[in-house]
Amino acid sequence: MPRPRILDEEKRTLEEARAELGTSGTPCNFSTAYNLVTKGSQLPDGSRLTLEAIRVGGRWITSREAIERFVITLTEAWSGRAPGAPAVTTKKERSRRLETADAQIAAMGI
């Protein structure tokens, strides 16, 4: 069995991880964190994504990096974007970027 990468990362107990899994500065309930490890969260395709964790001395241990991977994967799955795909750019943002690029080109005298 390969060595769990959580052992090489910034470890968190589920109690500590609650703050990073919560919203608006409010930690999630302990049972929510526990369920993310044991049952996972359902993805749009019906599969389940679980928060990586290991059992050590009667406690579940996860890591800051595992939480980050979990949240990114969950967000990408529900946003309809492929993993690692760039964020969708609005017309206004694209227009602003083009204006900035045109100004830089003009400043260089091209």
C-alpha positions as CSV (number, residue, x, y, z in Angstrom):
1,M,0.0,0.0,0.0
2,P,1.5,3.4,-0.9
3,R,2.2,5.9,1.8
4,P,-0.7,8.4,2.2
5,R,0.4,11.8,1.0
6,I,-1.4,13.4,4.0
7,L,1.5,12.3,6.2
8,D,3.8,14.6,4.2
9,E,1.3,17.6,4.3
10,E,0.1,20.2,6.8
11,K,-2.1,17.9,9.0
12,R,-5.4,18.9,10.5
13,T,-7.8,17.0,12.8
14,L,-11.4,17.1,11.6
15,E,-12.1,19.5,14.5
16,E,-9.4,21.8,13.1
17,A,-10.5,21.3,9.5
18,R,-14.0,22.6,10.3
19,A,-12.9,26.2,10.0
20,E,-11.6,25.6,6.5
21,L,-14.7,23.7,5.4
22,G,-17.1,26.3,6.7
23,T,-18.4,29.4,5.0
24,S,-18.3,33.1,5.9
25,G,-15.9,32.6,8.8
26,T,-18.3,30.1,10.4
27,P,-16.9,26.5,10.9
28,C,-19.0,23.7,9.5
29,N,-20.5,21.3,12.0
30,F,-18.2,18.4,13.0
31,S,-20.7,15.9,11.5
32,T,-20.4,17.6,8.2
33,A,-16.6,17.2,8.2
34,Y,-17.0,13.6,9.3
35,N,-19.5,12.9,6.5
36,L,-17.2,14.4,3.9
37,V,-14.6,11.9,4.9
38,T,-16.9,8.8,5.3
39,K,-19.6,9.4,2.8
40,G,-18.3,12.2,0.6
41,S,-20.2,14.8,-1.5
42,Q,-22.3,13.8,-4.5
43,L,-21.0,15.2,-7.9
44,P,-23.3,16.2,-10.8
45,D,-22.5,12.9,-12.6
46,G,-23.8,10.9,-9.5
47,S,-20.3,9.8,-8.3
48,R,-19.1,10.8,-4.9
49,L,-16.0,12.7,-3.9
50,T,-14.6,12.1,-0.4
51,L,-12.2,14.3,1.6
52,E,-8.9,12.5,1.8
53,A,-8.2,11.5,5.4
54,I,-6.4,8.8,7.4
55,R,-7.3,7.2,10.7
56,V,-4.6,7.7,13.4
57,G,-5.0,6.8,17.1
58,G,-8.8,6.9,17.0
59,R,-9.0,10.2,15.1
60,W,-9.5,11.2,11.5
61,I,-6.6,13.3,10.2
62,T,-6.7,15.3,6.9
63,S,-4.5,18.1,5.6
64,R,-4.8,21.6,4.4
65,E,-3.7,20.4,1.0
66,A,-6.4,17.6,0.9
67,I,-9.0,20.2,1.8
68,E,-7.8,22.4,-1.0
69,R,-7.9,19.5,-3.5
70,F,-11.4,18.5,-2.3
71,V,-12.8,22.1,-2.6
72,I,-11.2,22.7,-6.1
73,T,-12.4,19.4,-7.5
74,L,-15.9,19.9,-6.1
75,T,-16.1,23.5,-7.5
76,E,-14.9,22.4,-10.9
77,A,-17.3,19.6,-11.1
78,W,-20.3,21.8,-10.2
79,S,-19.2,24.7,-12.4
80,G,-19.1,22.5,-15.5
81,R,-15.5,23.3,-16.2
82,A,-12.9,20.6,-16.8
83,P,-10.3,20.3,-14.1
84,G,-7.6,23.0,-14.7
85,A,-9.7,24.8,-17.3
86,P,-9.4,28.6,-17.2
87,A,-12.3,30.5,-15.7
88,V,-14.9,31.8,-18.0
89,T,-14.2,35.5,-19.0
90,T,-17.1,37.9,-19.3
91,K,-17.4,40.2,-22.3
92,K,-16.7,43.3,-20.1
93,E,-13.5,41.7,-18.7
94,R,-12.3,40.6,-22.1
95,S,-12.9,44.1,-23.4
96,R,-10.9,45.6,-20.5
97,R,-8.0,43.2,-21.2
98,L,-8.0,44.1,-24.9
99,E,-7.9,47.8,-24.1
100,T,-5.0,47.3,-21.7
101,A,-3.1,45.2,-24.3
102,D,-3.8,47.9,-27.0
103,A,-2.5,50.6,-24.6
104,Q,0.6,48.6,-23.9
105,I,1.3,48.0,-27.6
106,A,0.7,51.7,-28.4
107,A,3.1,52.7,-25.5
108,M,5.8,50.4,-27.1
109,G,5.3,52.2,-30.4
110,I,4.2,49.1,-32.3
